[in-house]
Amino acid sequence: MNIGNLWIVDTTGGNGNFRLDQGETVDLFLDCHNDGHCDAINCNTVLQSSSPYITIQNNIFNADIIGWSSMEQAVFTITLADS
């Protein structure tokens, strides 16, 4: 398993500049690639932060099956503190 592209979408809870800014709630998208030779079953992608300024609303993405040479997109919603 490999993580591919990562991008931020802040069009709903932010100013739409696709960056994480103070006080924003954004969706963080991660492409999860299965580069192996068989299907990956019950895959969990976990997002963690030790920063007191970041709150992760949903920190676990579960894919039942990611086929070999396939990709699933994990979406996490995070909030950055005002200060």
N, C-alpha and C positions, 0 to 999 in steps of 0.2 A: 504494500500500500504506500502511496505517495500523495502528498499534498501538492496540488498544482497552483492555479491562480487564486489570488485572494483579492477581494475588493469590497469597498464600503459603499453602501447606498444610504444616503441621509436625506432623501427627498421628502419623506413623510415627517420625521422627527428632528429635522435639522434644516440647514440652509441650502442644501443641494449642491455643495461643492465636492462631494464624494471623499471627504476627509472627516476624521473624528475630531470635533471641536468641543470646547467646554459646554456642558449642559445639554448636549445632543443625545438622542436615542437613535441608534442606527442599526441596520442589518449588516452583518458581516458574512460574506459568502466565501466558502472554501470549496474548491474542486478536489474531490477525493478519488484518486485513480487507483484501480486495481491493475498493476503491471505484472501480476503473477500468471501462472500457467493454469489456474483453475478458479472457479467462483469463490469469492470471499463471502462467508455466511455470518450473519449477526455481527456486523462491524459497528463499533462505537467510535465516534470521533468526539473527543472531550476538549473543551476550551477552558483554560484556567488562567487566572491573573492573580498575582500577589499584591497588586496595586490597590490601595484603599480608595482610589479615585475612579475605579472601573467597577461597574456592577453588570454581571452577566445574568440575564433573565432566564435563558435556557442554555445550559452549558454542555448538554449531551445530545448528539445527533446519532440516531440509530438507523442503519440501512440493513434491511433483512438480508438482501443479497446484492453484491456488486459483481456482476459478471466479469470473467477474465477479459482483459483489455477494454474495460468499460470504466465509466465515471459516474459518480453520484455527487450532487451538490448539497453540502451542509450549509444551513443558515442559522446563525446565532444572532440574537438581539442583545445589544449592549448599550449601556448608558455611561457617559463620562460626567463626573461631578462638575458642578458649576465653578468650583474653585480648587 
